[in-house]
Amino acid sequence: MASVVAAYSAGEAVQPLRTVLEVDESRFYGLMPAYIRARSALGTKLLSFFPANAAVGLPTHMATVALLDPVSGQLLAIMDGSYLTEVRTAAVSVVSARYLARPGASRLAILGTGVQARSHLRALAASFDLTAVRVWNPLPGHSDRFVAEMCDLARTNLRAAASAEDAVRDADLVVTVTVSPTPVVDTSWVADGAHVMAIGACRPDQRELDPRLVARSRLFVDSRAAALVEAGDVVIGIREGHFGRDHVAGELGELVLGRVAGRRSPAEVTVFKSLGMAVEDVAAAELAYRCALEAGVGQRLAL
């Protein structure tokens, strides 16, 4: 993912803004195409958000990735995009933390207990020497269930927090993976030197972070063009006058390329606002496709 976001910021990938079709006020269908020249990878992710699915035991977020031959345009593979999204999103967050977190960061707060909360715990536990993990969900029992399911993986002190504030206080690393359309983190809770990875709120009318926290931070995004249109944590903050468009310090890929400076002091708060990019999905799908060919797995279909 580090090489993919770098390729995007270097102009070595073609990726338009995602197309979002509003089925109604709560249901959305999206189309995310991309071509990565460096990897010779071409494809599209089809994704849907249907929140009422939870009541009938279906995922609220679902996705499929179609991978194409970049020479002929022929369909190469169709694969589950939900798992790819789960893994690549957490991997990109880890890239942000490696470049922006303070050395020795070890205390993790996770707000949310869904699929992305699990994938982020897996990825961050594999990448950082975590000494404590606190998780919070406003729904009764969800945090305790998460702790019971994930305690072996965490390999550290994992506990359910009594509140969002309890989770975030003194954390070096903060992950927000909620479906809340309004802020769940207050700037007064966030310690100096913390790195915040904001994953939820992927619509321009939604936000997870206190706008004062975003204004206080050194802000990075995956795509500047997308963030200024789609990320409510950025769009609403600008509209309300908390900061301007130039508050975006850079793209994560620019940071990987060394084109912009990252953390400037141990006390600085950094924020990575993740929307997720089609180049990440296509790169992950291309990797899965190559591994499947090498392993001789998958099904050949005649369409």
Buried (B, 14 or more C-beta within 10 A) or exposed (E): BBBBBBBBBBEBBBBEEBEBEEEEEEBBBBBBBBBBBEBEBBBBBBBBBBEEBEEEEEBBBBBBBBBBEBEEEEEBBBBBBBBBBBBBBBBBBBBBBBBBBBEEBBBBBBBBBBBBBBBBBBBBBEBBEBEBBBBBBBEEEBBBEBBEEBBEBBEBEBBBBEEBBBBBBBBBBBBBBBBBBEBBBBBEBBBEBBBBBBBBBBBBEBBBBBBBBBBBBBBBBBBBEBBBBBBBBBBBBBEEEBBEEEBBBBBBBBBBBEEBEBBEEEEBBBBBBBBBBBBBBBBBBBBBBEEBEEEEEBEEEEE
